[in-house]
Amino acid sequence: MKAELPAPLVPAEVDLRDFAFMPLEVSRLLRSRTWLKARRRPEIGFYLVNLWAGAWHEVPAGSLPDDDDVLADLARCAPARWRKLRSDILAAWVRCDDGRLYHPVVAEKAREAWAHKLAQRQRTQAARDARRQRLLTPAATSVATPVTASKGEGQGQGQGQGQGERKGQGEEAAAPAAPDVEQAFALWNQAAAREGWPEVMFLNGPRRIALMARLGECGGLDGWRAALEAAARAEFLKGRDGTFHRWFTFDWILQPEKFTRLMEGRYAERHRRNDDNEGGGGLSATLAALGRAGSGR
């Protein structure tokens, strides 16, 4: 009787093609039987790494088609050599009932990365919902403000005015930067999902500091939105087929010199032309976008 094949080790919808990096636990690898075999026969290690990397960007991630021609090509192995080494190279891979081969460790890392990606989507949605809620808040506070002012009239107008001025100045100086940073982070992931840019899972310390600096340079969230719009139009950031280059990432746009050039419209066209008003790109288009953002249009 034919043995029943296991269910796929990774859900069918797991797609990590926008994840440029694949995690690799060095200590775990060096202790494995697979790498002991590769130590004795180094060419096997070369083929294994190629297959792991290839599986990371398959759908579902962590899997490969059970096709010798495809596998040999992904492994960068000559067909004749593949036939001799196939069993050794694929010793750790598992064939599942969907007809694909899964590597248990790569599949494990793929599931973890997918969980992080879904969590980031939830955070993005939460930030979007919070922003909608904040837009509704001024209507409530504007009604309460006159009541507060009327109570202070009998307590000394001069003192109340001085306290009010100091309070207002303090609030302006201590404007909450963190929500703006979180919102800007969410705006990037929204644009990334729309334009095909790499989504970002983590807003670590260096990224947070750099993002705060860029927000200060462009005038806050409206300027950041204008920057993302400029990036979406920038022909320099795209290949001839219209897709964005793989090097265009969140970390790339946070670099001061890159961000400045983007805001100046220097990436608007693939090859610079004298007429910077042509085709809706260039410095004038970026400044127009900033003007619209500043005026609320």
Summary of the structure (lengths in Angstrom):
residues: 297
radius of gyration: 27.1
end to end distance: 70.2
largest distance: 95.5
contacts: 803
relative contact order: 0.08
helix: 65%
strand: 3%
